[in-house]
Amino acid sequence: MVLLGYLLTTLAAYLIGSVPTGYLVARARGVDIRAHGSGNIGATNVLRVLGKPAGIFVLVADALKGAAAVLIAPRLFASWVSAEEAMLYLPLVAGIGAILGHTYTFWLGFRGGKGVATSAGVLAALVPVAFLITLSTWILVIAISRYVSLGSVVAALVLPFATGLTGSPWPLVALTATIGLLVIWRHRGNIQRLRAGTEARLGAPKPTGPGEPPSPSASTK
């Protein structure tokens, strides 16, 4: 019964995280986001292709998925495990399930976003102080460099250290280290473009060459 409780918690969180927000928002405007820009369904690509309102909406919605999974899924099966497990370990597996749901969503052939926003929602629910430190790092790096991807990678490196230094138990440190590694792995293409100097900066003029993302107005025609 205990093992089943963990499995069902993970599954419930996965289903919450698997809702492909960016894809659905773009589809509502007649755009398959996978065919534009980087092809990613996350908030950054939505922002570049469809503009700030759509990008911000997807960012917030994806973060809320992560927080909702951590806050809701464990409660569904808390009575199946001990009180300690319900307080610590069920939220941990729920967080992992939500992030995997977003990055490998069943609804799109197990291809999803890079997990930054959903991970942020998970962390805000699990380790709020470490989350604020990591969020501050993300904002600072982006403000200085204008690279969203660089901010995400640096924040992923800072995350487990911030979690440990704020006194969180080792399972949370292990989880945040895992999340950080997953985020970095999902950004490996961005890292290559950063090294090559071809990564797009936030707020840079939209390129107009073949295969580049269209402007928001053009993408809705």
N, C-alpha and C positions, 0 to 999 in steps of 0.2 A: 504493500500500500504506500509506503514511504517513497519508494522509487517511482511508482506511478504518479505520485503527487508532483515530483520533480519534473517528470516527463511532460505531464499535462500543463504545468506552469510554463515550461519552456515553449510548448506548442502554442498556448494561448498568447504568450508574449510575441512569438514569431508571427502569428497571424495579425496582431495589432501593428507590428513593425512593418509587415509586408505590404501594407496599403501603399501603392505607388503614387504618392501625392503629386510629384512633379509631372509624371506622365499624364495623370488625370486632368490636372490644371491645363496643360498644354493641349490635350485632346479636346477639352471644352472650347478651345479657341481654334480648333481645326488644324493643330500642328502635332506631328509626331516628334517629340523632343529628341528621340533617339536618332533622328535623321539630320539633326542640326547641331552646330557647334561641336562640342566634344563628344556628343552622343550620350552623355550622362543624364540621368533623370533627376539629379540633385538640384539644390537651390541655386548654386553658382551658374550652372548652364542655363537654367530657366531664366535667371536674371539677365544673362547676356543675350538670350534669344528673344524673350518676351518682355523684358523691362523690369524695373524695380518693384512695382506693386506685386506682380506675379512671383518674382523671386523672393521677396520678403514673406509673402503668404506661405510659399512652400517651405522656406526656412523655419518659420514658426510652427507650421503643421508637422513637419518632420521631427522637430524637437519635442512637440507635445506627444507624438507617438511614443517616443522613448520614455518620457515621464509617465504616461498613462500605463504603459506596459509594466513598469516597476511598481506603480501604486495599485494597480487593479489585479493583474494576473496572480500574484502571490496570495491575495485574499481569497481567491476562488478555491484554493486548495490548502489553506493554512491549517485546517483541522486534520489534515492527513499526515502532518509531520509534528515534530516537537515545537515548543514555543520558541526555543533558540533558533531552530532552523527556519521557522516562519519569519523571524525578525531579520535574519542575516542572509541565509543561504538561498531561500526562495527568491528574494529580490535580486540576488546576484545572477541566478540562472535566468530570471526574467529579463534582466538587462542584456545578457548575452543573446537570448532569443530574439529580443526586439532589434538589436543591431544586425544580427544575421538575417532577420526578416527583411530589413531595409536593403542591405547590401546584396542579398541573394533572394529577391522576391519571387515566389512561386508563380505569381501572375504574369511575369514577363520572362519566363524561361530561365529563372534563377539569375537574372542580370538586373542589378539595381543601382543605387547610388553608392557614394563612397563612405557614408555612415557618419560624417562629422556632426550634422545637426541632430540626428537620432542619438548618437553617443552623448551629445551635450545634454539632451533631455534626460537620458539615463543617469548621467553624472549629477545633474541638478537635483535629482530625487535621492540619489545614494550618498553623495559626498559633496554637499553644497559649498563648503569652504574651499575645498580643492578645485571644485568647478569654477568658482569665481576667480581663483588665481590663474587657472588655465585659460579662462575666457579673456581675462585681462591681457595675458600673453598673446593670445590670438589676435586681439584687437590692436595691440601695440605693434606686432610684427607687420600686420597688414597696413597699418597707418604709415609705417616707415617705408616698407618695400612696395606696397600696392599689389602684392601677390597673395591672393587668397590661399592658394595651395601651400605656399611657404609658411603662412601663418598656421595652417592646419597641421603641417608636419612638425613645426617647432612646438606647438601646443601639445601634440601627441607625445613628444619627448619629455615635456615638463610634467605632464599629467601624473604618472606614477610617483614621481618624486614629491609633488605637491600633496598627493594622497598620503604618502608615508609620513611626511613632515608634519601633517596636521593631526597625526595620532590615530588614523584609521587602522582597523585590524588588518592582519596580513591578507585575508581573503579578498578584501577590497583593493589592497595594493596589487595583488596578483591580477584581479579583474581589470584594473585600470592599465596595467602594463600590457595585458592582452588586447584591450581596446586600442591602446596607443600603437601597438604593432600592426593591428588590423588596419587602422587608418593610414599608417605609413605604407603598408603593402598596397592598399587601394590607390595610393597616390604615386606609385612607382613611375607611371607615365609622366606625371607632372614633374617629378624629380628629374627625369631625363631631359624634359624640355627646359627646366630651370638651368640645368648644367649647360645646355646647348644655347641658352639665351633666346629661346623661341616661345616661352610661356607667356600667355596674355596677361597684362597687368589690369587690375581693376580700374575701370574708368577710362581705359585707353580707347581711342577712336576705333570703331568697328571696321575690320578689314572688309574689302569688297571683292576680293579675288574669288575664283571658282572654289566651291566647297566650303566657303567660310560662312559663319552664321549670319542669317539675314537680320535686318533691323526689325524691331518689334512691329512696326507698321506693316512691313512687307510680309512678315510671317503670318499675318492674320488675313491676308487677302485671298 
